[in-house]
Amino acid sequence: MEENTKVLTVAEIAALTRMSKMTIYREVHTGALPSFRVGKSFRVFETDLVNYIALRMTGATEYA
């Protein structure tokens, strides 16, 4: 992992993507959006979010 990899919260992702927080949580819980927990909160690496969006734009069905 790169040292300068940014970590985002669910609320930050929702604001950036203009999606609801519940949609983000659903994607996290199904494993479509890779994440990790910090206490009770979920965090997502910015690179994982970029990959997630790229897959949705190309119509791919699997996370690479």
Secondary structure, 3 states (H helix, E strand, C coil): CCCCCCEEEHHHHHHHHCCCHHHHHHHHHHCCCCCEEECCEEEEEHHHHHHHHHHHHHCCCCCC
